[in-house]
Amino acid sequence: MWDSHSTPEQFDALVKATVDQKAPINYTVFKDGNHMYTWSVAYNIEGIRDWLFSQTKEK
């Protein structure tokens, strides 16, 4: 569970730890978050945003 009030540096460290574990970032839970609030937090985390935009539909 990630804290939605983390700094960009803290989010970068969380992303790096997840990538180092070879775990895809396709689901993240934010402490005290809800659907209407957390999308803007997640979108501003570079590693999650990069993952999101790297997805493609297979033919």
Secondary structure, 3 states (H helix, E strand, C coil): CEECCCCHHHHHHHHHHHHHCCCCCCCCCEECCCHHHHHHHHHCCHHHHHHHHHCCCCC
